[in-house]
């Protein structure tokens, strides 16, 4: 029974970690897009 619960807990923690990682990568992409947009608007202003 302990083995079963250990496996269940491990699977659950891996699942949440994967969700967190995918959420983080989404946020990271948004931040990168934001920075790129700022660079473009700055270069437009300077030209």
Z-matrix of the N, CA and C atoms (Angstrom, degrees):
N
C 1 1.459
C 2 1.532 1 110.80
N 3 1.329 2 116.32 1 -40.65
C 4 1.468 3 119.48 2 179.27
C 5 1.526 4 110.78 3 -61.04
N 6 1.339 5 115.62 4 -41.97
C 7 1.459 6 119.62 5 179.06
C 8 1.525 7 110.39 6 -58.32
N 9 1.321 8 116.09 7 -42.62
C 10 1.465 9 120.50 8 -179.41
C 11 1.523 10 110.79 9 -59.91
N 12 1.335 11 116.09 10 -47.67
C 13 1.465 12 119.86 11 -177.72
C 14 1.521 13 110.94 12 -67.93
N 15 1.339 14 116.69 13 -36.39
C 16 1.468 15 119.61 14 178.06
C 17 1.526 16 110.19 15 -62.60
N 18 1.332 17 116.42 16 -44.16
C 19 1.457 18 120.63 17 179.14
C 20 1.516 19 111.28 18 -63.27
N 21 1.336 20 115.26 19 -40.57
C 22 1.464 21 120.54 20 -179.76
C 23 1.530 22 110.44 21 -63.86
N 24 1.324 23 115.89 22 -45.49
C 25 1.463 24 120.81 23 -179.05
C 26 1.524 25 110.20 24 -64.33
N 27 1.335 26 116.36 25 -41.40
C 28 1.465 27 119.87 26 -179.03
C 29 1.522 28 109.96 27 -64.19
N 30 1.343 29 115.97 28 -42.51
C 31 1.464 30 119.89 29 -179.50
C 32 1.528 31 110.14 30 -64.20
N 33 1.323 32 115.94 31 -40.29
C 34 1.465 33 120.45 32 -179.41
C 35 1.527 34 110.48 33 -64.52
N 36 1.333 35 116.87 34 -43.06
C 37 1.465 36 119.83 35 -178.12
C 38 1.529 37 110.32 36 -67.86
N 39 1.332 38 116.86 37 -37.75
C 40 1.466 39 119.55 38 177.20
C 41 1.521 40 110.03 39 -63.56
N 42 1.339 41 115.87 40 -39.94
C 43 1.463 42 120.70 41 -177.93
C 44 1.528 43 110.35 42 -63.36
N 45 1.331 44 116.48 43 -47.74
C 46 1.464 45 119.43 44 -178.72
C 47 1.530 46 109.86 45 -65.65
N 48 1.342 47 116.68 46 -35.81
C 49 1.458 48 119.56 47 -179.66
C 50 1.526 49 109.91 48 -65.09
N 51 1.336 50 116.28 49 -41.84
C 52 1.464 51 119.61 50 178.15
C 53 1.520 52 110.95 51 -63.77
N 54 1.340 53 116.79 52 -39.70
C 55 1.462 54 119.65 53 177.98
C 56 1.519 55 110.33 54 -63.25
N 57 1.327 56 116.02 55 -44.31
C 58 1.467 57 119.64 56 179.21
C 59 1.518 58 110.40 57 -61.28
N 60 1.340 59 116.15 58 -41.91
C 61 1.460 60 119.57 59 -177.97
C 62 1.530 61 110.22 60 -64.00
N 63 1.340 62 117.04 61 -42.25
C 64 1.464 63 119.33 62 -179.41
C 65 1.526 64 110.50 63 -67.75
N 66 1.333 65 117.12 64 -38.28
C 67 1.462 66 119.99 65 176.52
C 68 1.522 67 109.74 66 -62.81
N 69 1.337 68 116.51 67 -41.83
C 70 1.454 69 120.43 68 -178.86
C 71 1.523 70 110.59 69 -63.42
N 72 1.342 71 116.90 70 -42.24
C 73 1.462 72 119.38 71 -179.03
C 74 1.525 73 110.47 72 -66.31
N 75 1.345 74 117.42 73 -34.09
C 76 1.466 75 119.95 74 176.39
C 77 1.520 76 109.78 75 -63.34
N 78 1.329 77 116.50 76 -47.23
C 79 1.466 78 121.00 77 179.37
C 80 1.521 79 109.52 78 -60.59
N 81 1.339 80 116.45 79 -42.03
C 82 1.454 81 121.87 80 -179.56
C 83 1.530 82 110.18 81 -59.97
N 84 1.342 83 116.41 82 -44.20
C 85 1.468 84 120.12 83 179.09
C 86 1.521 85 110.73 84 -60.94
N 87 1.332 86 116.37 85 -43.27
C 88 1.469 87 120.71 86 -179.15
C 89 1.526 88 109.98 87 -62.18
N 90 1.332 89 116.40 88 -42.68
C 91 1.465 90 120.73 89 -179.98
C 92 1.523 91 110.06 90 -62.87
N 93 1.333 92 116.66 91 -43.77
C 94 1.470 93 120.34 92 179.78
C 95 1.528 94 109.89 93 -62.06
N 96 1.341 95 116.94 94 -43.98
C 97 1.465 96 120.30 95 178.44
C 98 1.522 97 110.39 96 -60.84
N 99 1.327 98 115.85 97 -40.00
C 100 1.461 99 121.35 98 179.01
C 101 1.525 100 110.34 99 -60.49
N 102 1.339 101 116.33 100 -46.57
C 103 1.464 102 121.36 101 -179.08
C 104 1.528 103 110.04 102 -63.27
N 105 1.332 104 116.44 103 -43.41
C 106 1.462 105 120.22 104 179.31
C 107 1.528 106 110.55 105 -61.21
N 108 1.320 107 117.00 106 -42.16
C 109 1.464 108 121.15 107 179.96
C 110 1.524 109 110.09 108 -63.59
N 111 1.329 110 116.54 109 -40.71
C 112 1.464 111 120.17 110 178.83
C 113 1.526 112 110.27 111 -64.32
N 114 1.318 113 117.34 112 -42.90
C 115 1.469 114 120.61 113 179.06
C 116 1.527 115 110.17 114 -60.10
N 117 1.331 116 116.43 115 -44.68
C 118 1.464 117 120.22 116 -178.71
C 119 1.523 118 110.88 117 -63.55
N 120 1.334 119 117.17 118 -43.73
C 121 1.463 120 119.74 119 -178.93
C 122 1.529 121 110.30 120 -67.07
N 123 1.330 122 117.33 121 -35.39
C 124 1.468 123 120.43 122 178.05
C 125 1.524 124 110.48 123 -67.11
N 126 1.338 125 116.82 124 -41.49
C 127 1.463 126 119.28 125 -179.44
C 128 1.530 127 110.32 126 -67.81
N 129 1.324 128 117.34 127 -32.66
C 130 1.468 129 120.24 128 176.66
C 131 1.525 130 110.15 129 -66.49
N 132 1.328 131 116.70 130 -40.30
C 133 1.462 132 120.72 131 -179.69
C 134 1.528 133 110.69 132 -66.22
N 135 1.322 134 116.97 133 -38.92
C 136 1.466 135 120.24 134 -174.44
C 137 1.526 136 111.46 135 -75.45
N 138 1.336 137 118.00 136 -26.51
C 139 1.462 138 119.14 137 -176.54
C 140 1.525 139 111.85 138 -78.43
